Amino acid sequence: MGKTMVIYRVTPRYMGKLEETIKQVEGLKAGQVVDVKKEPIGFGVTVLKVGVIVAEKEEGAIEKVTAELNSLELVEEAEQQEMTLV
């Protein structure tokens, strides 16, 4: 069974709680978080690039990850950026 890696751009709700946001994201249950990188975009704002691996054959797996990320308390928005097979 193949796997898919999905890269998300996650905007934290509060810049002062960036580390707490990372911990929440790393606790994701719908997929396996393999990488989280901070990406400054200017004016003191930092977004997170999050790499998540999901089972390729699992129905609706990517949608579940997106929904879970967007439901996290410290996440303002999670947007799918890229996807590749691994």
Buried (B, 14 or more C-beta within 10 A) or exposed (E): EEBBBBBBBBBBEEEEBBEEBBEBBEEBEBBBBEEBEEEEEEEEEBBBBBBBBBEEEBEEBBEBBBEBBBEBEBBEEBEBEEEEEE
